[in-house]
């Protein structure tokens, strides 16, 4: 349970960072 929650949170962070980075690249 705890491991699954950690993996889920980690995945959300990765997706958020990837989205933010792609938005920044588009701006430039």
N, C-alpha and C positions, 0 to 999 in steps of 0.2 A: 504493500500500500504506500509506504513512505517513498520507496524507490520510484514507483509509478508517478507519484505526485512530483517528485524532483525532476523526472524526465519530462513530464508535461510542462512544468514551469520553464525548464531549460529550452525546450522546443519553442515555446512562446517567445522567449527572449531572443533566440536566434532569428525567428521569423521577423520580429519587430526590428531588430538591428538590420537585417537584410533589406527590409522595406525602407527604412530610414536612409540607408546607404544608397539605395537605388534612386530614391527621391533626390538626394543631394547630387548624385551624378547627373541626373536629368537637368537639374537647375544650372549646373555648370555647362 
